[in-house]
């Protein structure tokens, strides 16, 4: 009591004590707020306002947060009633309460321990509050708890067997993995045993003796005994452990790896690898794995068996393995027996984090299938050509009747010396019949041709009308065919040959659907409303409908599959509609089918309209020189394997004054040229002949006579002629031709300067 009185009489002593205190001190008086504080309180809370003014705002922002041991920095601010001084005013005991303090002085927050109690004085009740920063201690406690928890997890939940013993083998602790290894359900059942009970022979004793000398042992192999008396093999690491506080004896920590399961796993893995290699050896395709840089890590033996065994693929990238031309379409691989075409599927292989780490791929050699498909397509084409030939033969017989009849009448008229006017009528009819025969031949050759796809702007109306004459000979007299093309031009971009094939295949499909007869309708129209699966735009529609048997929904789902056919065996290849589908997709179009059993079928193909802006520029109009009367005196070597044509050409040329030498083939022509080549100014040769083509013959003769002029003649299509190395319009004369055409072309070629 005397000491208290002394303090009250010596304020300087009290102030000095508060200033020196490392704990924050606040004295609050009811209705007055903070009436006393020390520097430590300022460091924690800032300067509290004296008196009641501003105290409520300071109290709101002083920064006390409720204690939450589960998080490092609690975010829930303490309510006003839960502040330490308000709890003391209510009569609660506030001793060693923990708060998390975050305010302007401590942006990251600190942990504080707070005491608060009411102190009664003659002037009234006051609350004395003290607060101390315990962040360092708090972090240490949390770290200790975390360390203990981590140790417990690492020890108890580790998949590696761990056991702690005394030097003489008494078991102090073990984890679940060790209990499982030796065949016990829980670690508690192990405590009654000696560690030597689990070692085979004297392995434990010798290991402990070595451990005492060295302090630790690494990768010690030993055999262990299980509860069921079976044995296993393990590798152990042994470590001496110093006594803990309060203990006097050293202990041993043994960490093990059970090799029994690993050996079983290794055997299973080896067996699986053997099975995998055997499978991949006979896999009807290829399989590979690349790293992210494109380097091969694995390649199946199947590709090596196909002719790539001399190529060291693994460890290289594609550019180091395949020639440059193969890299344009990497699925075309050049092997020893030629280029193989593959369908290759590539996919990412993910690592344990789910990120793509490798590139996997499998491929199937499509070469044989594509060849077979090409043969079947050719067979289907030839089947159609065969059907077409029957109709064309009918027309040719009519034309031959006309030619033979007028030829006989011409002969009789000449014998009777009839007027030239009548003879000219017969001759004109013969020439007209020849022209019609030429048109039929062109149609047949065009339909049967094989050529590269060449897209161009074409009017679908013209294509349909052109195909109609052929179709009338294919579909038969029992089918009524109607053609209704749009009044407007229907321009699209496509290959004319492919469009003709589409029309022909759809028409034949419709015919086959009407074995008892019916109506086939082919038409075109323009539309701005395509199917939902197609982007908006303006389209040209090719519509082919029949009144045949129709199809159910299941059949409609498969009609475009290659080799699928609903026709009886031997009646169809299954490639007609699949070919149509491929061509339509290649041109960027869409095909829609509507059909019901017994109600016929409607095929509608939507092609994007080709606007006028895509039309080729109009050719420059140049004046055509007036044809002059042909005459000549030059010597021409005529090479033609058909004797009738050879004799005719000779007669035509000599009519114009040309001198002619003739040969029946290339070999004969070389003989003639060797004898009289100095006289020859022009070689007129058929393109396709037995043993030697016209192009090869011309090349041989030009080597010895560079100034020789050459004119080719052929009855084949331009594509077939081009395949023989002859192109251009100037040096090719199409059969059949008349004398005037022949004479003019020969004169034109002779007048051309030598450009070789």
Buried (B, 14 or more C-beta within 10 A) or exposed (E): EEEEEEEEEEEEEBEEEBEEBEBBBBBBBEEBBBBBBBEBBEEBBBEBBBEEEEBEEBBEEBBBBBEEEEEEEBEEBBEEEBBBBBBBBEEEEBEEBBBBBBBEEBEEBBBBBBBBBBEEEEEEEBBBBBBBBBBEEBEEEEEEEEEEEEEEEEBBEBEBBBBBBBEEBBBBBBBBBBBBBBBBEEBEEBEEBEBBBBBEEEBBEEBBEEBEEEEEBEEBEBBBBBBEEEEBBBBBBBBBEEEEEEEEEEBBBBBBBBBBEBEEEEEEEEEEEEEEEEEBEEBEBBBBBBEEEEBBEEBBBBBBEBBBEEBEBEEBBBEEBBEEEBEEEEEBBBBEEEEBBBEBEEEEEEEEEEEEEBBBBBBBBBBEEEEEBEEBBBEBBEBBBEBBBEBBEEBBEEBEEBBEBBBEBBEEBEEEEBEEEEBEBBBEBBEBBBEBBBEBBEBBBBBBBEBEEEBEBBBBBBBBBBBBEBBBBBBBEEBEBEBEBBEEBBBBBBBBBBBBBBBBBBBBBBBBBBEEEBBBBBBBBBEEEBEEEBEEEEBBBBBBBBBBBBBEEEEBEEBBEBEBBBEEEEEBBBBBBBBBBBBBEEBEBBBBBBBEEEEBBBBBBBBBBBEEEEEEEEEEEEEEEEEEEBEBEBBBBBBBBBEEBBEBBBEBBEBBEBBBBBBBBBEBBBEBBEEEBEEBBBBBBBBBBEEBBBBBBBEBBBEEBEEBBBBBBBBBBBBBBBBBEBEEEEBBBBEBBEBBBBBBBBBEBBEEEEEE
